[in-house]
């Protein structure tokens, strides 16, 4: 198992940038898939981006070209760099780890994009 703690959320103007961090309680080297999800008020949780053990990435169409997921195995941390933020990106962002077909979640960090 693993415990995940997100950080880096906050208030940002449209067009601005934020970098979210997901700190894991154990090595992430052997975790097959890690990712970021988000949930806006009144909407279902949706996948934002994933990164596999081999380093391949996948993004939701709505964030392609703007968001970048990366991992630093030495720091047991996964990042989500968010650029060109839009008001519709406002949501609680959650870190996720898939281990042996089980999913583990952080408690989330809030991102608000508003002028």
C-alpha atoms as one frame of an Amber mdcrd trajectory, in Angstrom:
protein
   0.000   0.000   0.000   0.918   3.655  -0.220  -0.155   6.949   1.292  -0.334
   9.938  -1.046  -0.246  13.622  -0.130  -0.967  16.323  -2.699   0.243  19.913
  -2.501   0.640  22.979  -4.687  -2.955  23.994  -5.241  -4.191  27.535  -4.878
  -5.724  30.522  -6.620  -4.373  31.496 -10.031  -5.517  33.826 -12.805  -6.573
  32.494 -16.218  -3.492  31.874 -18.329  -1.354  31.272 -15.277   0.500  28.175
 -14.129   0.643  25.872 -11.128   2.727  22.824 -10.298   1.072  20.139  -8.203
   3.094  17.595  -6.247   2.113  14.137  -5.032   4.410  12.804  -2.323   4.244
   9.043  -1.748   5.047   7.234   1.490   7.051   4.556  -0.294   9.110   4.097
  -3.411   7.120   4.686  -6.583   9.648   2.873  -8.772   7.549  -0.314  -8.892
   4.105   1.311  -9.115   2.685   0.452 -12.527   0.537   3.533 -13.009   0.274
   6.836 -11.194  -2.020   9.622 -12.178  -3.947  12.754 -11.469  -7.725  13.050
 -11.385  -9.938  16.040 -10.729 -13.467  16.720  -9.577 -15.245  20.009 -10.127
 -18.329  21.022  -8.122 -21.382  19.112  -9.327 -19.360  16.892 -11.664 -17.947
  13.381 -11.540 -14.280  12.704 -10.935 -12.377  12.513 -14.207  -8.945  11.382
 -15.290  -6.490  14.172 -16.061  -3.202  12.397 -16.745  -1.377   9.132 -16.078
   2.229   7.984 -16.181   3.313   4.338 -16.293   6.267   2.522 -14.805   7.925
   2.809 -18.203   7.362   6.543 -18.377   4.631   6.631 -20.999   1.962   9.283
 -20.453  -1.696   9.744 -21.243  -3.795  12.902 -21.031  -7.414  13.881 -21.164
  -8.219  15.738 -24.369  -9.162  18.822 -22.385  -5.624  19.248 -20.994  -3.423
  18.019 -23.844  -0.745  20.538 -24.703  -1.248  22.419 -21.435  -0.543  19.895
 -18.655   2.504  17.678 -18.168   2.772  14.746 -15.765   6.208  13.626 -14.609
   7.828  11.537 -11.908  10.932  11.779  -9.761  11.561   8.301  -8.387  14.405
   9.496  -6.157  11.984  11.831  -4.378   9.005   9.440  -4.456   7.031  12.236
  -6.063   4.783  12.703  -9.079   4.162  16.158 -10.496   1.515  17.821 -12.605
   2.670  20.984 -14.340  -0.372  23.004 -15.376   0.059  25.853 -17.853  -2.395
  28.137 -19.644  -4.967  27.484 -16.953  -8.627  28.088 -17.698 -11.567  28.681
 -15.343 -12.911  25.249 -16.295  -9.775  23.712 -14.763 -11.098  24.704 -11.336
 -11.443  21.512  -9.311 -10.092  19.415  -6.496  -7.127  17.489  -7.862  -6.376
  13.993  -6.561  -3.293  11.826  -6.874  -3.828   8.145  -7.636  -1.649   5.031
  -7.568  -2.507   1.665  -9.085  -0.866  -1.251  -7.293  -1.833  -4.829  -8.204
  -5.159  -3.658  -9.633  -5.960  -1.715  -6.464  -6.277   2.067  -6.415  -5.031
   4.401  -3.701  -5.963   8.061  -3.387  -4.722  11.211  -1.753  -7.083  13.640
  -0.058  -6.803  16.230  -2.813  -5.626  19.788  -3.334  -7.888  22.585  -4.557
  -7.114  24.560  -7.707  -9.131  27.700  -8.412  -8.681  29.560 -11.698 -10.358
  32.949 -11.560  -9.716  36.605 -12.300
